């Protein structure tokens, strides 16, 4: 949300998208140095290199390749090394129990055992950085059950998903829950609606033949809204035979059109029929399983309160339609822009958010991921952890545990106070001391992956 984010954050998101730093590191070009002695705790005596975009137009595929696991071979499934060194998920009430049970069924290769994870967050998840690594690792470990949900278009420049292809043709109006909301608050599960009354305007989705995972699907879904005055939507699946959907309805309700197909490459399209406005949310590509589905639902510029703009009943129905096993909330970086954010109102937002999810899917697991460390200048002009980060983390922990959710302390997993400064030195966090670099995205995903595996193995021993 451009109006809610400072220019430096938007610029960094664009830099991640361009991924020029990746080519710079590989080709030995485009490096820059800065004197960080005045900024780092304890100081340093030399200038340190930081990654900067070398040139525009770098293909997103390059960013995906930067995250390949070739440099960090995965340990054998079921070995202690999978969860070695994990910073534990805090779960005194057993909030993760249902998720671990679903994961156990998938791990046992039970027929049709698909474990679905829905991960909400802000620009820390942009370009599918952390979530893309999580999806690949979990699917390599437990099985590839398809990509999951992807939005109907490109709602902001940094929106990309790995191992899937999607796009639009023709005119679509993008309504984001952040800065261009719809009055009825109906965005499906993803927080963004794509609207068009232009005949022939198209959204399309497909498996990625070059993907590490997600090369095949046996089920495709178009998610849209039925509502008064809704137009026609023509859906074309692998068979090539159009199916006409009338989205006119007496009352607004989420619509899902599912297509079953032999397991393999899939491409589907949804076209506006021109007889009124249609509202499309996105598509789902899945397989019969067993395996993992990981829905990455970041909303650029979002704070946790943005999810309260969703119509509660509509959102609840959309969550239930995904038959999810775990909901992850991963916010805090944008809230940390306000150094003196009142914690009372913020905690009420979190309580309301958790209660809505617990009401919608009461028998499923809920996990709050605390904000990663973020540094700013202290009174001495040095780069230190911003105090607001600790306050946000503590508030999230308190609410999560009070509302029957689990909590994972990302800041502690990174190394605690001033971790972002140390990560900057290692090339894992960018010059804003906030957003992870491609290597940092791999590292943070690895920490979360190990935490989930540690909790899962612990549940099996109980």
C-alpha positions in Angstrom: 0.0 0.0 0.0 1.9 3.0 -1.3 0.1 5.4 1.0 1.0 3.4 4.0 4.6 2.5 3.3 7.6 4.8 3.0 9.4 5.1 -0.2 12.4 3.1 1.0 10.2 0.0 1.6 8.6 0.2 -1.8 12.0 0.6 -3.4 13.3 -2.4 -1.6 10.4 -4.5 -2.8 11.1 -3.4 -6.3 14.7 -4.4 -5.9 13.7 -7.9 -4.8 11.5 -8.2 -7.8 14.3 -7.2 -10.2 16.7 -9.4 -8.4 19.6 -7.6 -9.9 21.6 -8.4 -6.8 21.5 -12.0 -7.8 23.1 -11.5 -11.1 25.6 -9.1 -9.6 26.7 -11.6 -7.0 27.0 -14.3 -9.7 28.6 -12.2 -12.4 30.7 -10.0 -10.2 29.1 -6.8 -11.3 26.9 -4.1 -9.8 28.5 -4.2 -6.3 28.5 -1.1 -4.1 30.1 -0.4 -0.8 29.0 1.7 2.1 30.8 2.7 5.2 28.8 1.1 8.0 31.1 1.8 10.9 28.8 4.5 12.1 25.8 2.3 12.1 26.7 -1.1 13.4 27.0 -2.1 17.1 30.6 -2.1 18.0 31.5 -0.6 14.7 33.6 -2.0 11.9 36.8 -0.7 10.4 36.1 -1.4 6.8 33.4 -0.8 4.2 31.2 -3.8 3.7 29.6 -4.8 0.4 25.9 -4.8 0.1 23.8 -6.2 -2.8 22.2 -3.6 -5.0 20.2 -4.1 -8.2 22.6 -4.1 -11.1 20.1 -3.6 -13.9 16.4 -3.6 -14.5 14.5 -6.4 -16.3 16.1 -9.4 -14.6 13.8 -12.3 -15.1 12.0 -13.5 -12.0 13.2 -17.0 -12.8 16.7 -15.8 -11.7 15.3 -15.0 -8.3 13.7 -18.5 -8.0 17.0 -20.1 -9.0 18.8 -18.2 -6.2 16.6 -20.1 -3.8 17.5 -23.5 -5.0 18.4 -25.9 -2.3 21.6 -27.1 -4.0 23.8 -25.2 -1.6 22.0 -26.7 1.4 21.1 -30.3 0.7 18.0 -31.4 2.6 18.6 -34.1 5.3 17.0 -37.5 4.9 13.2 -37.5 5.7 12.7 -38.4 9.4 16.3 -37.8 10.4 17.0 -35.7 13.5 18.9 -33.2 11.3 15.6 -32.1 9.8 14.7 -30.2 12.9 18.2 -29.6 14.3 18.8 -26.3 16.0 15.1 -25.3 15.7 13.8 -22.4 17.7 10.7 -24.0 19.2 7.1 -23.0 18.5 5.4 -21.9 21.7 2.3 -24.0 22.0 1.3 -24.7 25.6 -2.3 -25.5 24.8 -1.7 -27.8 21.9 -3.0 -25.4 19.3 -0.9 -27.1 16.6 -2.3 -30.6 17.4 -4.7 -30.8 14.5 -2.1 -29.7 12.0 0.4 -32.2 13.2 -2.3 -34.9 12.9 -3.0 -33.9 9.3 0.8 -33.9 8.6 1.1 -37.4 10.1 -1.5 -38.7 7.7 0.3 -37.1 4.8 3.6 -38.5 6.0 2.1 -42.0 6.2 1.2 -41.6 2.6 -2.5 -42.2 3.3 -4.5 -41.9 0.1 -5.8 -38.4 -0.5 -4.1 -37.0 2.6 -3.5 -33.4 1.7 -2.2 -31.0 4.3 -3.1 -27.4 3.5 -1.3 -24.3 4.9 -2.5 -20.8 4.4 0.1 -18.1 5.2 -0.9 -14.5 5.4 1.6 -11.7 5.6 3.0 -8.4 4.4 5.9 -7.5 2.0 8.3 -9.7 4.0 6.6 -12.5 1.9 6.6 -10.6 -1.4 7.8 -12.3 -4.5 7.1 -15.7 -2.8 10.5 -15.5 -1.2 10.0 -17.2 2.2 6.8 -19.0 1.2 8.3 -20.3 -2.0 11.1 -22.0 -0.1 8.7 -23.3 2.5 6.4 -24.8 -0.3 9.3 -26.5 -2.1 10.9 -27.9 1.1 7.6 -29.2 2.5 6.5 -30.7 -0.8 9.9 -32.4 -1.4 9.6 -33.8 2.1 5.9 -34.8 2.3 4.8 -34.8 -1.3 3.6 -32.3 -4.0 -0.1 -31.8 -3.8 -0.1 -28.8 -6.1 0.6 -25.1 -5.9 -2.6 -24.0 -4.2 -4.1 -20.6 -4.4 -2.8 -17.8 -6.6 -4.4 -14.4 -7.2 -6.1 -13.5 -10.4 -3.5 -11.1 -11.7 -0.6 -8.9 -10.6 -2.0 -6.5 -7.9 1.4 -4.9 -7.2 4.8 -5.0 -8.9 6.4 -7.5 -6.5 3.6 -10.1 -6.7 5.1 -13.3 -8.1 4.6 -17.0 -7.2 7.1 -19.7 -7.9 6.4 -22.9 -9.8 3.2 -21.6 -11.3 2.2 -19.4 -14.2 -0.6 -16.8 -14.3 -1.5 -13.6 -16.0 -4.2 -11.4 -17.5 -5.4 -10.0 -20.8 -7.7 -7.1 -21.4 -9.0 -4.6 -18.8 -9.3 -5.5 -15.2 -9.8 -3.2 -12.2 -7.8 -4.3 -9.2 -9.4 -3.8 -5.8 -6.9 -4.2 -3.0 -8.0 -4.4 0.6 -5.2 -2.0 1.5 -5.6 1.1 -0.7 -8.5 0.5 -3.1 -11.0 -1.5 -1.2 -14.5 -2.6 -2.3 -17.4 -1.4 -0.2 -18.7 -4.9 0.5 -15.4 -6.2 1.9 -15.6 -9.3 -0.3 -12.1 -10.3 -1.5 -12.3 -14.1 -1.3 -9.4 -15.6 0.7 -6.6 -13.5 -0.8 -7.5 -9.9 0.0 -7.7 -8.7 -3.6 -10.5 -8.7 -6.1 -10.2 -8.4 -9.9 -13.2 -6.9 -11.6 -14.2 -6.5 -15.2 -17.2 -5.8 -17.4 -15.1 -5.9 -20.6 -16.1 -8.8 -22.8 -13.1 -11.1 -23.4 -11.0 -9.8 -20.4 -9.2 -12.9 -19.3 -7.3 -14.3 -16.3 -5.3 -17.5 -16.9 -3.4 -19.9 -14.7 -1.2 -22.9 -15.4 1.3 -25.4 -14.1 5.0 -24.5 -14.6 6.9 -27.1 -16.8 10.1 -25.7 -15.4 9.1 -25.7 -11.8 10.8 -27.7 -9.1 7.4 -28.6 -7.9 3.9 -27.8 -9.2 4.5 -29.3 -12.7 1.2 -31.1 -12.6 -2.3 -30.8 -11.3 -5.4 -33.0 -11.3 -7.9 -30.4 -10.0 -8.3 -26.7 -10.9 -10.6 -24.2 -9.3 -11.7 -20.7 -10.3 -12.7 -18.6 -7.3 -15.2 -15.8 -7.9 -18.1 -13.9 -6.5 -21.8 -14.6 -7.1 -23.8 -11.4 -6.5 -26.7 -9.3 -7.6 -26.0 -7.8 -11.1 -23.1 -10.2 -11.7 -22.2 -10.9 -15.3 -21.3 -14.1 -17.1 -17.9 -15.8 -16.7 -16.7 -18.3 -19.3 -14.2 -20.9 -18.0 -12.0 -22.9 -20.3 -10.2 -25.9 -18.9 -7.8 -28.5 -20.4 -10.6 -30.0 -22.5 -10.9 -26.7 -24.4 -14.7 -26.7 -24.0 -16.0 -23.4 -22.6 -18.3 -23.6 -19.6 -20.6 -20.5 -19.1 -21.1 -19.5 -15.4 -23.8 -17.0 -14.5 -22.5 -15.0 -11.5 -25.9 -13.3 -11.0 -27.2 -14.2 -7.5 -29.9 -12.9 -5.2 -27.2 -12.5 -2.4 -23.4 -12.3 -2.6 -21.8 -15.6 -2.0 -18.3 -17.0 -2.8 -18.3 -19.2 -6.0 -16.0 -22.0 -6.9 -15.9 -23.8 -10.2 -13.9 -27.0 -10.1 -12.4 -28.9 -13.0 -11.1 -32.5 -12.6 -8.5 -33.5 -15.1 -5.9 -36.3 -15.5 -2.8 -35.5 -13.4 -0.4 -33.5 -15.6 0.2 -30.1 -17.1 -2.9 -27.8 -16.7 -3.9 -24.4 -18.0 -7.3 -22.8 -17.3 -8.8 -19.4 -18.4 -11.7 -17.4 -17.1 -13.1 -14.8 -19.5 -15.6 -11.9 -18.7 -18.7 -12.4 -20.8 -19.6 -8.7 -21.0 -23.1 -9.0 -19.6 -22.3 -7.2 -16.4 -19.3 -7.0 -14.1 -17.6 -10.2 -12.9 -15.4 -10.4 -9.8 -12.6 -13.0 -9.8 -10.4 -13.7 -6.8 -8.0 -16.3 -8.2 -7.5 -19.9 -8.9 -6.3 -23.1 -7.2 -4.2 -25.8 -8.7 -4.0 -29.1 -6.7 -3.4 -32.8 -7.0 -5.1 -35.7 -5.2 -2.2 -36.2 -2.8 -0.9 -37.3 -0.5 1.1 -34.1 -0.2 1.4 -30.5 0.9 -0.4 -27.4 -0.4 1.0 -24.0 0.7 -1.1 -20.9 -0.1 1.0 -17.8 0.1 -1.4 -14.9 0.8 0.8 -11.8 1.3 -0.8 -8.4 0.9 1.8 -5.7 0.1 1.7 -2.9 2.6 -0.7 -4.7 4.9 -1.0 -4.5 8.6 -2.9 -7.1 10.6 -5.9 -4.7 10.8 -6.3 -4.9 7.0 -7.8 -8.4 7.4 -10.5 -6.9 9.5 -11.7 -5.1 6.3 -12.8 -8.5 5.0 -16.5 -9.2 5.4 -16.4 -11.7 8.3 -19.0 -14.1 7.0 -17.6 -14.0 3.4 -14.0 -14.5 4.7 -15.1 -17.4 7.0 -16.8 -19.2 4.0 -13.7 -18.6 1.9 -11.4 -20.1 4.6 -13.7 -23.1 5.0 -13.7 -23.7 1.2 -9.9 -24.2 1.3 -10.3 -27.1 3.8 -7.1 -25.8 5.5 -5.2 -27.4 8.3 -3.1 -24.4 9.5 -3.5 -20.6 9.2 -0.3 -18.5 9.7 -0.3 -14.8 10.4 3.0 -13.0 9.7 2.6 -9.3 10.3 4.4 -6.5 12.2 6.9 -4.9 9.9 4.5 -2.2 8.7 3.1 -1.7 12.2 6.7 -1.0 13.3 6.7 2.2 11.2 4.9 3.8 14.2 7.4 3.8 17.0 4.8 4.8 19.6 2.0 2.6 18.4 -0.5 2.1 21.3 -0.5 -1.6 22.2 -4.0 -1.6 23.6 -5.9 -1.0 20.3 -3.3 -3.2 18.5 -3.9 -6.1 20.8 -7.7 -5.7 20.2 -7.1 -6.0 16.5 -5.2 -9.2 17.0 -7.8 -10.6 19.4 -10.5 -9.9 16.8 -8.5 -11.4 14.0 -7.8 -14.6 16.0 -11.4 -15.0 17.0 -12.7 -14.7 13.5 -10.4 -17.4 12.3 -11.1 -19.6 15.3 -14.8 -19.2 14.7 -14.5 -19.9 11.0 -12.4 -23.0 11.3 -12.5 -23.9 15.0 -11.0 -27.4 14.7 -7.9 -26.2 12.7 -4.6 -24.8 13.9 -3.5 -21.2 14.1 0.0 -19.8 14.3 1.3 -16.3 14.8 4.8 -15.7 13.5 6.3 -12.7 15.3 8.0 -9.9 13.4 11.5 -10.4 12.3 14.1 -8.1 13.8 14.3 -4.6 12.4 17.1 -2.1 13.2 17.0 1.7 13.4 19.2 4.4 14.9 19.4 4.6 18.6 20.1 7.8 20.6 23.8 7.4 19.9 23.2 7.0 16.2 24.0 3.3 16.1 21.8 0.7 14.4 20.0 -1.3 17.0 16.8 -3.3 17.3 13.9 -0.9 17.2 12.0 -1.0 20.6 8.7 -1.2 18.8 9.6 -4.7 17.4 9.9 -6.1 20.9 6.5 -4.6 21.9 4.8 -5.9 18.8 6.3 -9.4 19.4 5.2 -9.5 23.0 1.7 -8.3 22.1 1.4 -11.0 19.4 2.7 -13.7 21.7 0.2 -12.7 24.5 -2.8 -12.6 22.1 -1.9 -15.8 20.3 -1.6 -17.9 23.4 -4.7 -16.3 24.9 -6.8 -17.1 21.8 -5.8 -20.7 21.4 -3.2 -20.2 18.7 0.6 -21.0 18.8 3.4 -18.5 18.5 6.8 -18.5 16.9 9.4 -15.8 17.7 11.0 -15.0 14.4 13.3 -12.4 16.0 14.6 -14.9 18.6 15.1 -17.5 15.8 17.2 -14.9 13.9 19.4 -14.4 16.9 17.6 -12.0 19.2 18.5 -8.3 19.7 20.3 -6.7 16.8 19.9 -9.8 14.6 19.1 -7.7 11.6 22.4 -5.9 11.9 24.3 -9.2 12.0 22.2 -10.5 9.1 23.1 -7.4 7.2 26.8 -8.1 7.6 26.2 -11.6 6.3 24.2 -10.3 3.3 21.0 -11.8 4.6 19.1 -8.5 5.2 19.2 -5.5 2.9 20.3 -1.9 3.5 16.9 -1.0 5.0 17.7 -3.4 7.9 14.2 -4.8 7.4 13.7 -6.9 4.3 15.5 -10.1 3.7 17.7 -10.6 0.6 17.2 -13.8 -1.5 19.8 -15.6 0.7 18.0 -14.2 3.8 14.7 -15.5 2.6 16.2 -19.0 2.3 17.6 -18.7 5.8 14.3 -17.4 7.4 12.3 -20.1 5.6 14.8 -22.7 6.9 14.3 -21.6 10.4 10.5 -21.8 10.2 10.7 -25.1 8.4 12.8 -26.6 11.2 10.4 -25.2 13.8 7.4 -26.8 12.1 9.3 -30.1 11.8 10.5 -30.0 15.4 7.0 -29.5 16.6 5.7 -32.3 14.4 8.3 -34.8 15.6 7.7 -33.8 19.2 4.0 -34.5 18.7 4.7 -38.0 17.5 6.7 -38.8 20.6 3.9 -37.8 22.9 
